[in-house]
Amino acid sequence: MDKKTVLVTGATGFIGHYFCQSAKEKGWNVIAVSRNLEKAQKRLPGIQVIKNFEDLPTTEKIHYVVNLAGEPLVSGRWNTARKQIFLDSRVGITSQLYTYFKQLPEPPEVLVSGSAVGYYGPYCGSHQDKLLDEAAKHRDSYSHHLCSEWEHSAAQFRQLGTRVCYLRTGIVLGAEEGVLARMVPPFKMGLGGRIGSGKQWMPWIHIDDEVELIFHCIKRSDLTGSVNATSPNPVTNSQFSQTLGAALSRPVIFPMPAFMAKLVFGEMAKELLLTGQRVRPRKALESGFEFKYPELGLALEQILIK
């Protein structure tokens, strides 16, 4: 079997970094795209890094593209300018990818493009316990608009004959980065607690399962379109808080009232913190993907003992 080459955008991010290292360990040829070459070269030792798509070697076929570029939604309080950055960093780069590859004689075989469970919009109140698979209807919101535009830009690759998967990712759990890394310090000090009512669902996934699901999407020729990248066992915010507190042997007695979350985080609180989605990864399960960490307690135990 010929050595496969994968092009990765967002390679220095939380998921991208783990994927690049794993692909390298599997013997794949990895090419990472980054605006900051120095940072990328330090973070991704032994991996080829380029700044622009035009820097790709013209003699080398790109078999797969993993498109994870995008400004983190929790990088600051949302406003009009930041929302535009969120959109441009996702849709803009994806469209640039398409423009580049449509000029080539051989398009990539597979594109796995980032998206998020935010595609379904914020579920709350009487709707919050509804179980959502990939066919579920969305609720209008900024999060849905952002994810929908991102997926639409990736869909252009179908015109090239490329198989496209949109990875609708939940909260990714890992040791050094992501949401969990920010939650652990206050919980360790006994200052953790639920947010708002705590009844909102938190679809989550261990970073190892996230990375392996990307490989699964690449390998399974029958997978196409949206794929929920979440554990088969979502939990509520209250359950998450209690499980994390138990894993750290700390009390969970300091809830953040809804009004406080809105005051501190603004619109982001309404879309990401006080509402959620009870998501089921139907396509992953039906295609035979086996989650290494299907239960939250098991996932937290593995992460926190590192």
Number of C-alpha atoms within 10 A of each C-alpha: 3 5 9 14 19 23 23 25 25 24 27 25 20 17 19 21 18 17 24 25 18 17 18 15 10 9 11 16 18 25 21 26 24 22 14 12 14 11 11 23 17 11 15 19 10 11 17 14 24 18 14 12 17 9 10 16 9 9 6 8 16 22 19 21 24 24 25 24 23 22 17 12 15 13 8 10 14 17 12 7 8 15 17 13 17 17 18 17 18 27 23 16 21 27 19 13 19 19 14 13 17 15 10 12 8 14 22 22 17 24 26 25 27 25 29 25 29 25 27 27 23 26 21 17 9 7 11 16 17 14 12 18 17 18 11 12 11 17 15 12 14 17 21 21 18 21 24 19 16 27 26 14 20 26 22 18 24 13 11 18 13 19 22 25 24 25 26 23 23 24 19 22 23 21 18 13 14 18 14 18 13 12 15 18 12 11 21 17 11 17 18 23 24 23 22 21 15 22 20 27 26 26 26 27 26 27 23 19 22 24 19 18 21 19 16 18 24 23 11 12 11 9 17 18 15 21 27 26 31 31 28 21 17 23 22 20 24 21 18 20 23 19 18 26 21 14 16 18 12 16 18 20 15 13 16 16 16 17 12 13 18 16 11 11 17 15 16 20 22 16 18 19 21 24 23 26 28 25 30 21 21 17 19 21 14 9 13 10 16 14 19 13 19 18 17 21 14 13 19 21 14 14 15 16 9 7
